[in-house]
Amino acid sequence: MTIRAILWDLDGTLADTTALHYQAWRKTMQRYGVDLTYESFIKDYGRNNAEILAEHFGIHAVATIQQVADEKESAFRSLITPGVLQPLPGALAWLHCFRSLGMIQVIGSSGPMANIAAVVHALGVGDFFFGLVSGVHLPEGKPEPTIFLRCAALAGAAPDECLVIEDSLHGIEAAMRAGMTSVAVGRIAAQPALQDLIQKNPGLRCIVTPSLASIDDPKSILT
């Protein structure tokens, strides 16, 4: 079926916010006596806060999870100072290309809406998007497909009419579980786990690229 909607992840896809998120998590968890390593952080990159806090830090109380998550996200937003974020290579060209084709573009991010809005504003790309979807209040985070199914519904598109652009294994798996075509970009392009995921889902197309800028004509991936 023809692609009608482009569903963008935000962090690591449109902008490289990884270092800012790690700084915010590390600073927050130190207050609770936890020394968060980068390896532990990156392993769960793309999942929602409640799942991370429950699984790895044994924090299950809803009030405590909310408190810690709020502290972390506030710390993250405080790091978004003028000029600190720029669109990743190729991202603007893809946004312009898909807009020229009349594609509906939606952001689906695990982060809270305040974070999404702050990053989109810092990048100056708000006019490209029909809508923004936060995974914070959804029943399951990535790799469950809920967030991308919500994005598809917002765009008025069937799952097989959607192209997901993601930089995390959890996100690509979520796209596949939703029955969507996907683009795996960035650091996951060279990971064996991505190839394992692709091989387990032979009926779903996944384009793999180290950078959006590596694909000269984004239209070529739509057919």
Sequence and secondary structure as in RCSB ss.txt:
>XXXX:A:sequence
MTIRAILWDLDGTLADTTALHYQAWRKTMQRYGVDLTYESFIKDYGRNNAEILAEHFGIHAVATIQQVADEKESA
FRSLITPGVLQPLPGALAWLHCFRSLGMIQVIGSSGPMANIAAVVHALGVGDFFFGLVSGVHLPEGKPEPTIFLR
CAALAGAAPDECLVIEDSLHGIEAAMRAGMTSVAVGRIAAQPALQDLIQKNPGLRCIVTPSLASIDDPKSILT
>XXXX:A:secstr
    EEEE  BTTTB  HHHHHHHHHHHHHTTT    HHHHHHTTTS HHHHHHHHH    HHHHHHHHHHHHHH
HHHT  TTS  B TTHHHHHHHHHHTT EEEEEESS HHHHHHHHHHHT GGG SEEEESTTSSS TTSSHHHHH
HHHHHT  GGGEEEEESSHHHHHHHHHTT EEEEEGGGGG HHHHHHHHH TTS EEEES GGG S GGGGG 
